[in-house]
Amino acid sequence: MASRVSITFWGAAREVTGSMHLIETDGRRILLDCGLYQGKRKHAFERNRNLPFPASSIDAVILSHAHIDHSGNLPSLIRSGYRGPIYATSATRDLCVHMLLDSAHIQEEDVRHVNKIRRAQGKRPFEPLYTREDAVEAINRIVSYPYHVPFQVADGLTVTFYDAGHMLGSALVAIDFDDGSESRRLVFSGDLGRPGFPMLRDPEHPEGVVALVMEGTYGDRCHPSTDQATDRLKEVVLDAVRERGIVIIPAFAVGRTQQIVYRLNLLHERGEIPEIPVYVDSPLATDVTEVYRNHPECYDREMLEALFTEADHNPLGFRGLTYIRRKEASKALNEIEGPAVIISPQGMCEGGRVLHHLMHHIGDPRTTIVFVGYQAQHTLGRYLREGAREVRIFGRPFRVEARVEAIDGFSCHADQHELLGWVRRISEGGRLSSICLVHGEEAALATLARAIEELGIGPAVIPSRGETCVLA
Ligand SMILES: [Zn+2]
């Protein structure tokens, strides 16, 4: 009889943050992702600090991609005593160098501010969630494997990375369990990308899948095409040129920022927009863009040609584009006159430099704020996107005179149609017998589950946090 394989969902279960799933078989424990949970401050801190299992009981960690909601709690795992390997693609490792150190810096800064107040009140200071030393140790433990090269994680347990097409280095994780009597394959989608998406290759379709753990962020929605999204961006830029306005694009430093820069370069090269100043205001985005140049193995043909065939051409660094690291240079942007585009983190406007730009320009009707990514509940980004006319920034009220636009076509997550197309291909071999949906709000996952069942595949279950499913 085949050994029992179970999976317990400890994060991104009926929500979109803190991806973390625990696989157990024959006394071995493998962690899929170890993402930072983002939410209300105190609750988030408690949840990230108190792992639901002893860190030292884990045998190996497998990381799907570098986004912080998938990788960002690895230093906590180290701090709690984990000393095993962390498997990832080499691009994911190189991105994690910057992302985990940046995240550790934010954790330390956060606590420094709080502790200043606590000390003045004679209270005991808090410890940060983790430090740069923890992040460095996490990076030190990452072992890289290329796509399509199977590697053994434990006896009878082999892992292969396939391209997820979601961001640089993103992987679908295929785990083959072989106990001598039977071989079964579980695939974890991580975050699934979109076919035809610029720069990256299309998501792959591993074969022989028996059990699937699949994301459903946009399980109830369809995106406009990337061409439509690029056209919309063009209109926004042309309006700004006409009105001498500022366009603020809150974007995550990794992935989305590079996509927007790539499109702006494309529009300018085609002569569809004039040359206007574009600022990427983020030290992290600046570092990460360098990492992009070091990983040609992750690109589609078009991007490779743009990067390496045309001599003086760089789709991520064109004339008029300035990458900003220093705080003073960022502050100087407060004084600039339009037209200009400022791309600045943080994508959901919950912190970071974008708040200063919003504070300075949100009251100007010539400003356009363009959302290009997912906005979680209870974030400033979500309030603005839903049409709030007054918002609080750094505790102060501001009237929203700026126009607010949302361009969903830039999303690097598959939409409902694309998710269904992918799962249909995965099911073609006829072996797929269990599907668990994760990484989505409840309504999105419920809609996706119904749509999957209508295809005659399934059933698809939607586990809650802490729930365990046993593989058939
Ligand atoms: Zn992601």
Boltz pocket constraint, residues with backbone or C-beta under 6 A from the ligand:
constraints:
  - pocket:
      binder: B
      contacts: [[A, 65], [A, 67], [A, 70], [A, 166], [A, 167], [A, 191]]
      max_distance: 6.0
